[in-house]
Amino acid sequence: MTTYTYETVPLIPGVEPVRLEVRQAMTDAPLTRHPETGERIRRVITGGYGLLGVGDRKAPPPAATGGHCCGAGCGCCAG
């Protein structure tokens, strides 16, 4: 089971949405109504985590033919 974040869809301008978490199977359709109040809700896409800037990555050296990856100078790469 996966925990998804949802938030209410306020009908009155200026009212802050309320967030809630719901455990669902990945195959379940997203909810459109709060399970307890019946108020409209929407699923919130939240950021996960990733590894950025790990290690020392350097660009590969330019190809021997014309400095382009394909050698044709056709603009298919940033050479």
N, C-alpha and C positions, 0 to 999 in steps of 0.2 A: 504494500500500500504506500502511496505517495501522499505527502502533505502539500496541499495547494493553498495559496493565499487568495482570498477574495476580498472585495470591498463593496460596501453598499453604494447604491446610485441615488444620491439625494435628489429629491424633486424640488427642493427649495434652494435657490441660489445662495451661496455663502455658507451652507451647512457642510461641515467636514464629513467625508465618508468614514465609515467605521470598518476597520479591517478584522477579518476572522480567518482562521485556518481550518481546513476540512481535509480529512483523510479520505482519499478515493483511490480506486484502482486506475491505472493509466488508461485503461480501455473505457472508463466511464465518461459520459458526456459532461462538459462543464455545467455547473449549476447556474441557474438564472434567477432563483429565488432563495432567500435565506431559509435554511431548514427549520428555524423556530418561529420567525416573525412573518415570513412570506414576502418581506421587502425585496425589491430588485437588487441583485448583486452581479458583479462581473469578476472574472478571474484576473488577477494581477500577475504580470510577468515580472518576476524578480531576478536580479542578477545572481549568478552563481559565483564560483571562484575559478580562477585560471592562473596559469603560471606565465607571467610576462617578464621578459628580460632575464631569463635564466640562461646562464652560460655566456659564451663569447662567440656569437655567430657573426661571421664575416661573409660578405658577398663573394660569390665565386669569381675567379679571375675572368676577364673577357676572353672570348674564344679567339683562337689564333687568326681567324679569317675575318678581317674587317671590324673586330671589336663587338660584333653582335652575336647573340646566342645561336642564331640560325645561320649566320654568315652571309645573309643576303642583303642586310641593310634595309629591310622592308618596313621597319618600324614596329615589328611585332614585340620588341623588347625595348627596355630602357637602357640601351647600350651606349 
